[in-house]
């Protein structure tokens, strides 16, 4: 039998007024949405943090302000903004994302990205400049130097990803807004036969 | 040969390197002495092809370094190694540190294969890695984590790291300023070994006696370019420039 991560939780739900399959599907959807959102957010955040750490570009201070603001942005507001974006009249309306898992992923992405970027940035800028110089002096290209920096900052980056996952998985408000409160559309099973 | 012709560099208002000309041949040790803050590090960064100077020309084996495209410059830069005042080792084993220069010169497929092999069963360090560690006397530490080394050992590993990929030129920026006499001696022996292997070495130091011990030629940097540059013995025995003489005899204190 394949490993089922939810199985150990199972005895906890036996007294709830739902069938087991229903509860299980809810947990799967929550995990799926949060893991995908955090994975995408990490792929986006680390290059941004590297750029913010080492490159000079116009508008850098603005990007920094956006990230810091995003850290404390109320999740319900994020939910509303994403709802506007994916609703029929919104810029992404044509993609029919409203009340789907994809919409939930978008809103969790928006929520998880600021903390992941900000904490990664702190870890990356904490890597000693002499280490970067050494990588370069030993013949490293810009990509090699970036990889060294990521490797040196790996614990800090892991913390960032965990913090982002924490924010995503514990999120209720925004997900409720873009995912809807009815059962079926986001993938959780319809109630019993 | 690395050749600097009339190189100048300033940071803001401050002129750090002023009209310096210098050439380094393979198989010689050039000492650059001068007080702290006189531009030795900046000069070394120019020699390492890190820094495009405001004025002047930098040539490596006859090629104008800042006139070629980035790929070609990377190839030129890879002929030069540099050791800094701090060891600044990577957070990995001694072997991984020393092989870094070799690794970045491999193709990505080879690097990925090595990485996977390392995950499965560990790999034997390359012969060049063991050889480089042998020169600094740390062959037995090959498997240790870098952060378990003492300061002197770390600096010696940092030296081995720059030797492992056999650069044509090696630049040392105050390599022994934080070290005890024993580790200093070991580094100086390694410098001599590097020279015997045909590497052109530049040692920037504020320690005149070190320059006298290791260098074939010495340049004296006292603020605005070299006051004097020539064979070590001549500079120390018969300096022609008055400021050089005062600096060497300790009368000129900054």
Interface residues (C-beta under 8 A of the other chain):
Chain A: X128 X130 X131 X133 X134 X135 X136 X137 X138 X139 X140 X141 X144 X148 X151 X152
Chain B: X48 X50 X74 X77 X78 X80 X81 X82 X84 X86 X88 X89 X90 X91 X92 X100 X101 X104 X105 X158 X161 X162 X165
